[in-house]
């Protein structure tokens, strides 16, 4: 792709609450198991409160958008993580050179050389995407727990300050022997405060804001975090606030903002 001049036209600032309809588990790596502790804990901040990492939320939204736009086809999928020895550790994702691609345009491309999958056997060819890089439009913040959403009644039935512990068994199909496991979850009813920024460049208009709204709708009918097929991670977005600030706002030429408020995603019509 030849050089294309890019100018910032404005920013959409989106704030919302993520309400858990079922328990949420987003795990953390590197924790040691203490005696009497939970062996499958959730990620927490420095104050011991669970949160939803922006990387987890953005990754899930990107994955759903890739499927929505049928972007997982040969020649348009790369290995973002590649281990020739342990192929089960390989991570595949969409990336292409199309400057109008809704996925790459919203979520971004990684620069440098990548391994593009070109056949069903996993054959690859190296391709350098450095000359196709554009600024990533979407910024996803960490979603912070609304502590007031954890009521006293909920705490009376919880195992820890902010979370519950769910006991599960994996059963041997032959001997019926059980392998018990404890999973920490943020309980249903808890809410997180989330925020997004969608940068508007050149003639973007509302294209990428609409893509984000669609991705959020897809997520409501899917799941967030781990073990979604077992009922975990059903979420709903509520109290959505959208604010648009054009480039002049940041230059100090005016303080005009366009603001919109919605109780839920279903109220938002496609913005033209």
C-alpha positions in Angstrom: 0.0 0.0 0.0 1.4 3.4 -1.0 1.8 6.1 1.6 -1.5 7.7 2.5 -1.8 11.0 4.4 -3.7 10.4 7.7 -5.4 13.2 9.6 -7.3 12.9 12.9 -10.9 14.2 12.4 -12.1 13.4 15.9 -12.7 10.9 18.7 -15.7 8.9 19.9 -15.5 8.3 23.6 -17.8 5.4 24.8 -18.5 4.5 28.4 -20.8 1.7 29.6 -21.4 -0.7 32.3 -20.8 -4.4 31.8 -23.4 -6.4 33.9 -22.7 -10.0 34.5 -25.6 -12.3 33.8 -23.6 -15.4 34.8 -20.4 -15.8 36.8 -17.2 -14.5 35.0 -13.8 -16.2 35.1 -10.8 -14.4 33.5 -7.8 -16.3 34.8 -4.3 -15.2 35.7 -1.0 -17.0 35.1 1.9 -17.5 37.5 0.0 -17.7 40.7 1.2 -20.3 43.2 -1.3 -22.5 44.9 -1.4 -22.0 48.6 -2.8 -24.5 51.1 -6.5 -24.0 51.3 -6.4 -21.6 48.3 -8.3 -21.6 45.0 -6.5 -23.5 42.2 -8.1 -21.5 39.4 -8.2 -17.9 40.4 -9.3 -14.7 38.6 -7.1 -11.8 37.7 -7.1 -9.0 40.3 -5.6 -5.5 40.5 -3.1 -4.3 43.2 -6.0 -3.8 45.6 -7.3 -7.4 45.3 -10.3 -6.4 43.2 -11.1 -8.5 40.0 -11.1 -6.5 36.8 -11.5 -7.2 33.1 -8.2 -6.5 31.2 -8.6 -4.3 28.1 -6.6 -6.9 26.2 -9.0 -9.7 27.0 -12.0 -7.6 26.0 -10.4 -6.3 22.8 -9.2 -9.8 21.8 -12.7 -11.2 22.2 -14.3 -8.4 20.3 -11.7 -8.8 17.5 -12.3 -12.6 17.3 -16.1 -12.1 17.0 -15.7 -9.4 14.3 -13.4 -11.7 12.3 -16.1 -14.4 12.2 -18.8 -11.8 11.6 -17.1 -10.6 8.4 -15.9 -14.1 7.2 -12.2 -13.0 7.5 -10.8 -16.4 8.4 -9.9 -17.6 5.0 -6.6 -18.9 3.5 -4.2 -16.1 2.7 -5.8 -13.8 5.3 -4.9 -15.7 8.4 -1.5 -15.5 10.1 0.2 -17.2 13.0 0.5 -14.5 15.7 2.3 -17.1 17.8 4.1 -19.9 16.1 6.0 -22.8 17.5 7.2 -25.3 14.9 7.8 -28.0 17.5 4.5 -27.7 19.5 1.9 -26.8 16.9 -0.9 -27.0 19.4 0.5 -23.8 20.9 0.1 -21.9 17.7 -2.3 -18.9 17.7 -4.0 -17.9 14.4 -5.7 -14.6 13.7 -6.8 -12.5 10.7 -4.5 -10.0 9.1 -4.6 -8.6 5.6 -3.5 -5.6 3.5 -7.0 -4.3 2.6 -7.0 -0.7 3.7 -10.8 -0.8 4.1 -10.8 -4.0 6.1 -13.2 -3.5 9.1 -11.2 -5.8 11.3 -7.7 -4.5 10.7 -9.0 -0.9 10.5 -10.6 -1.1 13.9 -8.3 -3.4 15.8 -5.0 -2.8 14.0 -2.3 -4.7 12.2 1.0 -5.9 13.7 4.0 -4.6 11.8 6.9 -6.7 10.6 7.0 -10.1 9.0 4.3 -12.7 9.7 3.6 -16.3 8.7 0.6 -16.4 6.4 -1.3 -19.7 6.2 -1.8 -20.6 2.5 -3.2 -24.1 2.5 -5.3 -26.4 4.7 -2.2 -28.3 5.8 -0.9 -25.3 7.5 1.7 -24.4 4.9 3.0 -20.9 5.4 4.7 -18.1 3.5 6.5 -15.2 5.2 5.0 -11.8 4.4 6.0 -8.4 5.7 3.1 -6.1 6.6 5.2 -3.0 7.5 4.1 -1.0 4.5 0.4 -1.7 5.2 0.3 -0.4 8.8 -2.3 2.2 9.7 -3.0 3.6 13.2 -5.2 1.4 15.3 -8.5 3.1 15.8 -9.8 1.3 18.8 -8.5 1.8 22.3 -10.0 -0.5 25.1 -9.4 0.4 28.7 -9.3 -2.0 31.6 -12.8 -2.5 33.0 -12.9 -1.6 36.7 -15.2 -3.3 39.2 -18.1 -1.2 40.5 -17.8 -2.2 44.1 -21.3 -1.0 44.9 -22.7 -3.7 42.6 -21.6 -6.3 45.2 -24.4 -6.1 47.6 -24.4 -7.2 51.3 -26.8 -10.0 50.3 -24.4 -11.2 47.7 -21.5 -11.1 50.1 -23.4 -13.3 52.5 -23.4 -16.0 49.9 -19.9 -15.5 48.6 -16.6 -17.2 49.6 -14.3 -14.2 49.2 -14.6 -10.4 49.3 -15.5 -10.0 45.6 -15.8 -13.5 44.2 -17.4 -16.9 44.6 -15.8 -20.3 44.4 -17.5 -22.8 42.2 -16.7 -26.5 42.7 -16.6 -28.7 39.6 -15.8 -32.3 38.9 -14.2 -33.9 35.8 -15.5 -37.5 35.7 -13.7 -40.4 34.3 -16.1 -42.0 31.7 -14.9 -45.5 32.6 -14.4 -45.6 36.3 -16.6 -42.6 37.3 -13.7 -41.3 39.4 -14.0 -37.6 40.1 -11.3 -35.0 39.8 -12.6 -32.0 41.8 -11.5 -28.5 41.0 -12.3 -25.1 42.4 -12.9 -22.1 40.1 -13.1 -18.6 41.3 -15.7 -16.4 39.6 -17.0 -12.9 39.8 -20.7 -13.5 40.6 -23.7 -12.8 38.4 -25.1 -9.3 39.2 -21.7 -7.6 39.5 -20.9 -4.7 37.2 -17.8 -3.3 35.6 -17.2 0.2 34.3 -15.7 0.0 30.8 -14.6 2.6 28.3 -13.5 2.7 24.7 -12.1 5.3 22.3 -12.6 5.1 18.5 -10.3 7.5 16.6 -11.8 8.9 13.4 -9.4 9.4 10.5 -9.8 10.9 7.1 -13.2 9.9 5.7 -14.0 7.2 8.4 -17.2 8.9 9.4 -19.1 6.5 11.8 -17.9 3.3 10.1 -15.8 2.1 12.9 -18.1 3.2 15.7 -20.8 1.1 14.1 -18.4 -1.8 13.9 -17.7 -1.5 17.6 -21.4 -1.4 18.4 -21.9 -4.6 16.3 -19.0 -6.3 18.1 -20.6 -5.5 21.5 -23.9 -6.9 20.3 -22.1 -10.1 19.2 -20.5 -10.4 22.6 -23.8 -10.1 24.4 -24.9 -13.3 22.5 -21.6 -15.0 23.1 -19.4 -15.0 26.3 -16.5 -13.3 27.9 -13.6 -15.0 29.7 -13.2 -18.7 30.1 -15.5 -21.7 30.2 -18.3 -20.0 28.3 -19.7 -23.3 26.9 -20.3 -24.2 30.6 -22.4 -21.2 31.2 -19.8 -18.7 32.3 -19.3 -15.2 31.0 -22.7 -14.0 29.8 -22.7 -10.2 29.8 -24.9 -7.3 29.0 -23.9 -3.7 28.2 -26.0 -1.0 30.0 -26.1 2.8 30.5 -24.1 3.5 27.3 -22.8 7.0 26.8 -21.2 8.1 23.5 -19.5 11.5 23.1 -17.9 12.8 19.9 -15.2 15.5 20.0 -13.8 16.8 16.7 -10.2 17.8 16.0 -10.9 21.5 16.8 -11.9 20.5 20.3 -8.4 19.3 21.0 -6.9 22.4 19.3 -8.9 24.6 21.7 -10.9 26.2 19.0 -14.2 25.1 20.4 -15.7 23.0 23.2 -18.6 21.5 21.3 -19.4 17.9 21.9 -22.1 15.6 20.5 -23.5 13.4 23.3 -25.8 10.4 23.1 -27.1 8.2 25.9 -28.8 4.7 25.8 -30.0 2.3 28.4 -28.9 -0.7 26.3 -27.4 -1.6 23.0 -30.8 -2.4 21.4 -31.7 1.3 21.5 -28.8 2.3 19.3 -29.6 2.5 15.6 -26.9 2.4 13.0 -25.2 5.8 12.9 -25.0 7.1 9.4 
